[in-house]
Amino acid sequence: MTSRKFRLESDPFVLLGAVGFIVVFVIGTIALGETAQVAFADVADGLMANLGWFYIGGVSMVFIFLIVVFVSRFGRVKLGDDEADAEYPLPVWFAMLFAGGMGATLMFWGVAEAINHAWNVPMANAERMSDAAIHQAFAFTYYHFGIHMWVIMTLPGLALGYFIYKRKLPPRLSSVFAPLLGGRIYDWPGKIIDIVAIIGTIFGIAVSVGLGVLQINAGMNMLWGVPLVSWVEMAIIAFITLVACISVASGLDRGIKILSNLNIGLAVLLMLFILVTGPTLTLLKFIVESFGIYASTMPELMFWVDSFSHNPGWQGTWTVFYWAWSICWSPYVGMFIARISRGRTVREFIGGVLLLPTLFVTIWFAIFGRAGIEVELDNPGYLTGPVVEEGNVPFALFGLLEAYPLTAVTAVLAMVVIVLFFVTSIDSAALVVDMFATGEEEKTPTWYRVGWALSIGAVTGSLLLISPETGIATLQEVVIIVALPFFVIQMIMMYSLFKGMLDDSAAPKQLRTRQWEKTDTAEKLLASEARPSPGFDAEGNPLPVPVLEHDEEGNIVIPGNVVIGGDLITDEAAEMEENFRIIEQTRPRPVD
């Protein structure tokens, strides 16, 4: 009885492999300290210098692939049984998309992104804080947080949703490669993929939480003078992790769903506050203008890799980092949005996941980013000084709020939103990681998922402890290293998904047309034109499509008369004569 009580519910190879790596990383990173930080920096610098083009070109290639799938006949395929209905209504589904962690990212970079790029112009072809620099700053901001960032999440989400809910395979990343690996997805090749997925998810979320912790500490410092030191950061991590564990124990519908709806509501309230109390007319104009900026610049930016080295190192620090970061946690976000998208069509999934968040993101950055720019233009150095020149990026949001009325209220509201975003991120990540480890939904006891939530907090703490002065840089370096194997997996994933959908789909219906004989006289032409096309009667009205029914024994019952072209052959001739009455039988006409 005791052995059964303590029997592992997860796959031992996957669970112990992932946990073992995380434990060794946390202990080794803390023990090595600065040595580990230098090693991370060296490896990340090499990847950014030599493989930046691969990340940028590869993400754009995934975008093109998704567009092809969207417009193809596979767009009508459902993520589930053919008769399945969507599990969540559209507004709830949209709110839950941000539970994947993107909401916290918007809070961190909402003000800081545009200010950074307007000061350090990405293409180095405009004067700092000029109109051209600001225009380019927002172009890159929308490129970084719009469609392309969600492209990275959409591919694994689509693949996982298809193979888990259509083919009924286990909820693991390895299931996506069933068309290529076959039964080996249940053997060591599949388990290695699942271990990598768990590790990437833990590290991707840890980086996101780490950025949020730095931002919360900055807000507390501005409001109450709380010092910017490691022990405060560890306390914040502990608090967020504790609240996340409580949410984990509540389950998907009670925990994540309620917090997601609350959080998106509070975030919108904060955004409306900036819109109403700031330069409202300027912000409204810029919202409209932003969609034009994004649409006109995206085709160039999605393939720009700075081959002439106009601004060396910029793209690695920004675009490559964003793509690597997104790639790291894409299996987790993909699994989560697949889980909440069961019953939607492939076309709904791709269109919804790419366009709905992008619409919100564009409005968000147009308001927060332009508000920050306006504050900086009115008071030069107010934001660029601490945020850009001193590198205190977490201060950006709270610096903006300090320039607006009701700072004490809005700053606290902002911290609540940040905490809730990270709680939902850790909550949903723990749920997904547990599914990757077990291959089933909600199979394990709650303490398994609590354990995964604790592991995210441990990794976050270890990364911030070794680099109290360069926290953001270390987080960026680690995520760039971890992301590389994932990106290679995504390239293979495209082929596996396409092969799977092609193998499962019915043959495309052939277009039927009216058949013509040799027409060499006016009479034959008139006679042929008088014949109705297939599916229409003599008056040109469409004929009703027969609905096939089944009797109690499962036999197909065809109501009405049946016209058979050619011979009808059966092994049971007598039974056929008893049950069938042939109304009309036509034979193919001989070829002249």
C-alpha positions in Angstrom: 0.0 0.0 0.0 2.9 2.3 0.8 4.7 1.7 -2.5 1.5 2.5 -4.4 1.1 5.7 -2.4 4.5 7.0 -3.5 4.4 5.6 -7.0 5.4 8.2 -9.6 2.4 9.3 -11.7 4.5 10.9 -14.3 6.8 9.2 -16.8 10.0 8.5 -14.7 12.4 9.2 -17.5 10.8 12.5 -18.4 10.2 13.7 -14.9 13.6 12.8 -13.4 15.4 14.0 -16.5 13.8 17.4 -16.4 13.9 17.8 -12.6 17.5 16.6 -12.5 18.6 19.2 -15.1 16.8 22.0 -13.2 18.3 21.0 -9.9 21.8 20.8 -11.3 21.4 24.1 -13.0 20.1 25.9 -10.0 22.8 24.5 -7.7 25.6 24.9 -10.2 24.6 28.5 -11.1 24.4 29.6 -7.5 27.7 27.8 -6.7 29.6 29.2 -9.7 28.2 32.7 -9.4 30.1 35.1 -11.6 31.9 32.3 -13.5 28.5 31.0 -14.7 27.4 34.5 -15.7 30.5 35.0 -17.8 30.0 31.6 -19.5 26.4 32.4 -20.3 27.5 35.8 -21.8 30.2 34.2 -24.0 27.9 31.5 -25.5 25.0 34.0 -26.0 27.3 36.5 -27.7 28.5 33.8 -30.1 24.9 32.8 -31.0 23.7 36.4 -31.5 26.7 37.2 -33.7 26.5 34.1 -35.9 22.9 32.9 -35.9 20.8 36.0 -35.6 19.8 35.7 -39.3 18.5 32.2 -38.6 16.2 33.4 -35.9 14.8 36.3 -37.9 14.5 34.5 -41.2 13.1 31.4 -39.6 10.3 33.2 -37.7 9.2 34.9 -40.9 9.2 31.5 -42.7 6.9 30.1 -40.0 4.6 33.1 -40.6 4.4 32.4 -44.3 3.7 28.7 -43.5 0.8 29.6 -41.3 -0.7 31.9 -43.9 -0.5 29.1 -46.4 -2.3 26.7 -44.0 -4.9 29.5 -43.2 -6.0 29.9 -46.8 -5.7 26.2 -47.7 -8.5 23.6 -47.5 -6.9 22.6 -44.1 -8.3 25.8 -42.6 -11.7 24.1 -42.3 -10.3 21.3 -40.1 -11.4 21.4 -36.5 -9.0 20.9 -33.5 -11.0 18.0 -32.3 -13.8 15.8 -33.7 -15.4 17.1 -36.9 -18.7 17.9 -34.9 -16.9 19.5 -31.9 -17.9 23.0 -30.7 -15.7 25.6 -29.3 -15.2 25.1 -25.5 -15.0 28.8 -24.5 -16.9 31.9 -26.0 -14.8 34.4 -27.9 -14.4 37.1 -25.1 -13.3 34.5 -22.5 -11.0 32.8 -25.0 -9.4 36.2 -25.8 -8.8 37.0 -22.2 -7.3 33.6 -21.5 -4.8 34.0 -24.3 -3.1 36.6 -22.1 -2.8 34.1 -19.3 0.0 32.6 -21.3 2.3 35.4 -20.0 2.2 38.0 -22.7 0.3 40.4 -20.5 3.2 40.7 -18.1 5.5 41.4 -21.0 3.3 44.3 -22.1 3.5 45.8 -18.6 7.3 45.6 -18.6 7.9 47.0 -22.1 4.8 49.1 -22.7 6.7 52.4 -22.0 10.3 51.2 -22.2 10.4 49.7 -25.7 9.6 52.8 -27.8 11.7 55.1 -25.6 14.8 52.8 -26.0 14.4 52.7 -29.8 13.7 56.4 -30.3 17.0 57.1 -28.4 19.1 54.3 -29.8 17.6 54.2 -33.4 17.7 50.6 -34.6 18.8 51.3 -38.2 21.0 54.2 -37.1 19.7 56.4 -39.8 17.9 59.1 -37.9 18.6 61.7 -35.2 17.7 60.7 -31.6 14.1 61.5 -30.6 13.3 63.0 -34.0 10.0 62.3 -35.7 11.8 59.7 -38.0 13.4 58.1 -35.0 10.1 57.9 -33.1 8.3 56.5 -36.2 11.0 53.8 -36.5 10.9 53.1 -32.8 7.2 52.2 -33.0 7.6 50.2 -36.2 10.1 47.9 -34.4 7.9 47.8 -31.3 4.9 46.5 -33.3 7.2 44.1 -35.1 8.5 42.7 -31.9 5.2 42.3 -30.1 2.7 41.9 -32.9 2.0 39.1 -35.3 5.6 37.7 -35.4 5.8 37.1 -31.6 2.4 35.3 -31.8 3.6 33.4 -34.8 6.1 31.6 -32.6 3.3 30.6 -30.2 0.8 29.7 -32.9 2.7 27.0 -34.7 3.2 24.7 -31.6 -0.3 25.5 -30.4 -1.8 24.5 -33.8 0.3 21.4 -34.0 -0.4 20.3 -30.4 -4.2 21.1 -30.8 -4.3 19.0 -33.9 -2.5 15.9 -32.8 -3.9 15.9 -29.2 -7.6 16.7 -30.0 -7.9 15.4 -33.5 -5.7 12.2 -33.3 -6.2 11.8 -29.6 -2.5 11.5 -28.9 -1.1 12.2 -25.4 -0.8 15.9 -24.5 3.0 16.0 -25.0 5.2 17.9 -27.5 6.5 14.6 -28.8 3.0 13.8 -30.1 3.5 16.5 -32.8 6.1 14.3 -34.4 4.0 11.2 -34.7 4.0 11.4 -38.6 7.8 11.3 -38.6 8.7 9.2 -35.5 5.7 6.8 -35.5 5.6 4.7 -32.4 9.0 6.0 -31.2 7.2 9.0 -29.7 6.5 6.7 -26.8 10.2 5.6 -26.6 13.4 7.6 -25.8 13.3 9.9 -28.9 9.9 11.2 -27.8 10.9 11.4 -24.2 13.9 13.5 -25.0 11.7 16.0 -26.9 9.4 16.2 -23.8 12.3 16.8 -21.5 13.5 19.6 -23.7 10.0 21.1 -23.8 9.7 21.1 -20.0 13.2 22.7 -19.5 12.5 25.4 -22.1 9.1 26.2 -20.5 10.6 26.5 -17.0 13.3 28.8 -18.2 11.1 30.9 -20.5 8.7 31.6 -17.7 11.5 32.1 -15.2 12.9 34.9 -17.5 9.5 36.5 -17.7 9.0 36.3 -13.9 12.5 37.7 -13.4 11.7 40.8 -15.5 8.5 41.2 -13.6 10.2 41.0 -10.2 12.6 43.7 -11.2 9.7 45.9 -12.3 7.8 45.3 -9.1 10.9 46.2 -7.0 11.3 49.4 -9.1 7.7 50.3 -8.3 8.1 49.7 -4.6 11.3 51.7 -4.6 9.5 54.7 -6.2 6.5 54.5 -3.9 7.9 53.5 -0.5 11.7 53.6 -0.8 12.2 49.8 -0.7 15.8 49.2 -1.7 16.7 47.6 -5.0 18.5 44.6 -3.5 18.6 40.8 -3.9 16.7 39.9 -0.7 13.7 42.1 -1.8 13.7 40.3 -5.2 13.8 36.9 -3.5 10.8 38.0 -1.2 8.8 39.1 -4.3 9.5 35.8 -6.0 8.4 33.9 -2.9 5.2 35.8 -2.7 4.3 35.4 -6.4 5.1 31.7 -6.3 3.0 31.2 -3.2 0.0 32.9 -4.8 0.5 30.9 -8.0 0.6 27.6 -6.0 -2.8 28.6 -4.5 -4.2 29.3 -8.0 -2.7 26.0 -9.2 -4.6 24.1 -6.6 -7.9 25.7 -7.7 -7.8 24.2 -11.3 -8.1 25.7 -14.7 -11.7 27.0 -14.6 -11.6 28.3 -11.1 -8.0 29.7 -11.0 -6.7 30.8 -14.4 -10.1 31.7 -15.9 -11.2 34.0 -13.0 -7.8 35.6 -12.7 -7.4 36.1 -16.4 -10.7 37.9 -16.7 -10.0 40.0 -13.7 -6.5 40.8 -14.9 -7.3 41.9 -18.4 -10.1 44.1 -17.0 -7.6 45.8 -14.6 -5.0 46.2 -17.4 -7.6 47.9 -19.7 -8.7 50.1 -16.8 -5.1 51.3 -16.4 -4.7 51.9 -20.2 -8.0 53.9 -20.3 -6.7 56.0 -17.4 -3.6 57.0 -19.4 -5.7 57.7 -22.4 -8.2 59.9 -20.6 -5.8 61.8 -18.3 -3.0 62.1 -20.9 -2.9 63.9 -24.3 -6.1 62.2 -25.4 -6.4 63.6 -28.9 -2.8 62.9 -29.7 -3.1 59.3 -28.4 -6.3 58.7 -30.3 -4.7 59.9 -33.5 -1.7 57.8 -32.9 -3.7 54.7 -32.4 -5.1 55.0 -35.9 -1.7 56.0 -37.3 0.0 53.0 -35.6 -1.8 50.5 -37.8 -0.5 52.2 -40.8 3.0 52.3 -39.4 2.9 48.6 -38.7 1.4 47.5 -42.0 3.8 49.6 -44.1 7.0 48.6 -42.3 6.5 44.9 -41.4 7.4 43.5 -44.9 10.8 45.2 -44.6 11.5 44.5 -40.9 10.6 40.9 -41.0 13.6 40.2 -43.2 16.0 42.9 -42.0 19.2 41.4 -40.5 21.5 44.5 -40.6 23.9 42.9 -43.0 25.7 46.2 -43.4 26.3 46.4 -39.7 24.9 50.0 -39.3 24.1 49.3 -35.6 26.2 46.2 -34.6 24.8 44.2 -31.7 21.4 46.0 -31.6 19.4 43.3 -33.3 20.9 40.5 -31.1 20.1 42.4 -28.0 16.5 43.1 -29.1 14.9 41.1 -31.9 16.9 37.9 -31.4 16.3 38.0 -27.7 12.6 38.4 -28.2 12.4 35.6 -30.7 14.5 33.3 -28.5 12.5 34.2 -25.4 9.2 33.5 -27.2 10.6 30.2 -28.7 11.6 29.0 -25.2 8.1 29.2 -23.8 6.3 28.5 -27.0 5.6 24.8 -26.2 3.9 25.9 -23.0 1.9 28.8 -24.5 1.1 26.6 -27.5 -0.2 23.8 -25.3 -2.2 26.3 -23.2 -3.9 28.0 -26.1 -4.5 24.6 -27.7 -6.2 23.5 -24.5 -8.6 26.5 -24.5 -9.1 26.3 -28.3 -10.5 22.8 -28.6 -13.3 22.7 -31.1 -12.2 25.7 -33.1 -11.2 25.4 -36.8 -7.6 25.7 -37.9 -8.6 29.0 -39.7 -10.3 30.4 -36.5 -7.2 29.4 -34.5 -4.6 30.9 -36.7 -6.7 34.1 -37.4 -7.7 34.5 -33.8 -4.3 33.9 -32.1 -2.4 36.1 -34.6 -4.9 39.0 -35.0 -6.8 39.4 -31.8 -3.7 39.9 -29.5 -2.0 41.9 -32.2 -4.9 44.3 -32.3 -4.8 44.8 -28.5 -1.0 45.0 -28.5 -0.9 47.8 -31.1 -3.4 49.8 -29.1 -1.5 49.2 -25.9 1.8 50.4 -27.2 0.3 53.3 -29.1 -1.1 54.6 -25.7 1.6 53.7 -23.3 4.5 54.2 -25.7 3.4 57.5 -27.1 2.4 58.8 -23.7 6.0 58.0 -22.6 7.4 59.8 -25.7 5.3 62.9 -25.0 6.5 63.0 -21.4 10.1 62.7 -22.6 9.7 65.4 -25.3 8.2 67.8 -22.7 11.0 67.1 -20.2 14.1 65.8 -22.0 16.0 63.2 -20.0 13.1 62.4 -17.6 12.7 58.8 -19.0 15.8 58.4 -21.3 18.1 59.2 -18.5 17.2 56.4 -16.0 15.7 54.0 -18.5 18.1 54.1 -21.5 21.4 55.7 -20.2 21.3 54.1 -16.8 19.7 50.9 -17.9 16.9 51.0 -15.3 14.3 49.6 -17.7 11.9 48.4 -14.9 11.5 52.1 -13.9 9.9 53.1 -17.2 6.2 52.3 -16.4 6.4 53.8 -12.9 8.2 56.8 -14.2 5.3 57.5 -16.6 2.8 57.0 -13.8 4.7 59.4 -11.6 4.1 62.1 -14.3 0.4 61.5 -14.2 -2.2 62.3 -11.4 -3.1 59.7 -8.7 0.3 58.1 -8.8 -0.1 56.3 -5.5 -3.3 54.6 -6.7 -2.2 53.8 -10.3 1.2 52.5 -9.3 -0.3 50.1 -6.8 -2.8 49.1 -9.5 0.0 48.5 -11.9 1.8 46.2 -9.4 -1.4 44.3 -8.8 -1.8 43.7 -12.5 1.9 42.6 -12.9 1.5 40.2 -10.0 -1.7 38.7 -11.3 -0.2 38.3 -14.8 2.7 36.4 -13.4 0.5 34.3 -11.1 -1.6 33.2 -14.1 1.6 32.6 -16.1 3.1 30.3 -13.5 -0.3 28.6 -12.9 -0.9 27.8 -16.6 2.8 26.8 -17.0 2.6 24.4 -14.1 -0.5 22.8 -15.7 1.1 22.4 -19.1 4.5 21.1 -17.8 2.6 18.5 -15.7 0.8 17.4 -18.9 4.1 17.1 -20.8 5.5 15.0 -17.9 2.5 12.7 -17.6 1.0 12.6 -21.0 -2.5 13.1 -19.5 -4.6 16.0 -18.3 -5.0 16.4 -14.5 -3.8 12.8 -13.9 -1.4 13.7 -11.1 -2.1 14.9 -7.5 -2.2 18.7 -7.1 1.2 18.7 -5.4 2.9 17.7 -8.7 1.7 21.0 -10.3 2.7 22.9 -7.1 6.1 21.4 -7.5 6.5 22.7 -11.0 5.4 26.1 -9.9 8.1 26.0 -7.2 10.7 25.0 -9.7 9.9 28.2 -11.8 10.5 30.3 -8.7 13.8 28.5 -8.0 15.2 29.0 -11.5 14.1 32.7 -11.4 15.8 33.2 -8.0 19.1 31.6 -9.1 19.3 33.7 -12.2 18.8 37.0 -10.3 21.1 36.0 -7.5 24.2 35.5 -9.7 23.7 38.9 -11.4 22.3 41.5 -9.0 23.8 44.3 -11.1 23.0 42.9 -14.6 19.8 41.0 -14.0 18.2 41.7 -17.4 21.4 40.9 -19.4 21.8 37.6 -17.7 18.1 36.7 -18.2 18.5 37.5 -21.9 21.7 35.5 -22.3 20.3 32.3 -20.8 17.1 32.4 -22.8 19.1 32.8 -26.1 21.1 29.7 -25.3 18.1 27.6 -24.3 16.0 28.6 -27.3 18.3 27.2 -30.1 17.3 23.5 -29.9 13.6 24.6 -29.7 13.9 26.6 -32.9 15.3 23.6 -34.8 12.4 21.6 -33.5 9.9 24.2 -34.8 11.4 24.0 -38.3 10.8 20.2 -38.3 7.4 20.8 -36.7 6.1 22.5 -39.8 6.7 19.5 -42.0 5.3 17.1 -39.4 2.1 19.1 -39.1 1.6 19.4 -42.8 2.2 15.7 -43.3 -0.2 14.8 -40.5 -3.0 17.0 -41.9 -2.4 15.7 -45.4 -2.5 12.1 -44.3 -5.7 12.5 -42.4 -7.7 14.6 -44.8 -10.2 13.3 -47.3 -9.4 13.6 -51.0 -10.3 17.0 -52.3 -13.7 17.0 -54.1 -13.3 17.1 -57.8 -15.2 19.9 -59.5 -18.0 18.4 -61.5 -19.0 20.1 -64.8 -21.5 19.6 -67.6 -20.2 17.0 -70.0 -20.1 18.0 -73.7 -20.1 15.9 -76.8 -18.7 16.9 -80.1 -20.6 20.1 -81.0 -20.3 20.9 -84.7 -23.8 22.2 -85.5 -26.0 24.9 -84.1 -28.6 22.3 -83.1 -26.0 20.3 -81.0 -24.8 23.5 -79.4 -28.4 24.5 -78.3 -29.1 21.0 -77.1 -26.0 20.8 -75.0 -26.6 24.3 -73.5 -30.1 23.2 -72.6 -28.8 20.3 -70.5 -28.6 21.4 -66.8 -25.2 21.3 -65.1 -24.6 18.7 -62.4 -26.7 19.5 -59.3 -29.3 21.7 -61.1 -32.7 20.9 -62.5 -33.9 21.9 -66.0 -35.0 25.3 -64.7 -31.5 26.0 -63.3 -32.5 25.6 -59.6 -30.0 23.7 -57.3 -31.1 20.2 -56.4 -31.3 19.3 -52.7 -28.2 17.5 -51.5 -29.3 14.1 -50.2 -28.7 13.5 -46.5 -27.4 10.0 -45.8 -29.0 8.3 -42.8 -28.3 5.1 -40.9 -30.6 2.4 -39.7 -30.4 0.7 -36.3 -27.8 -1.8 -37.7 -25.5 1.0 -39.0 -26.5 0.5 -42.7 -26.6 3.6 -44.9 -30.1 4.6 -46.0 -30.3 6.8 -49.1 -33.7 8.5 -49.3 -35.2 9.0 -52.8 -34.1 7.5 -56.1 -30.5 6.7 -57.0 -29.1 7.0 -60.6 -26.2 4.7 -61.1 -23.7 5.2 -63.9 -22.2 1.9 -64.9 -22.7 -1.6 -63.4 -23.7 -2.2 -59.8 -21.9 -5.3 -58.7 -22.7 -7.2 -55.4 -21.8 -10.7 -54.1 -25.3 -11.1 -52.8 -27.3 -10.7 -56.0 -30.5 -12.2 -54.5 -30.4 -10.0 -51.4 -29.8 -7.0 -53.7 -32.9 -7.7 -55.8 -34.9 -8.0 -52.6 -33.8 -4.7 -51.1 -33.0 -2.5 -54.1 -35.2 -1.3 -56.9 -33.2 0.2 -59.8 -35.0 3.2 -61.2 -32.5 4.1 -63.9 -29.1 2.7 -64.9 -26.9 4.6 -67.3 -23.7 3.5 -68.9 -20.8 5.6 -70.0 -21.1 6.7 -73.5 -18.6 5.1 -75.9 -15.8 7.4 -77.1 -16.2 8.5 -80.7 
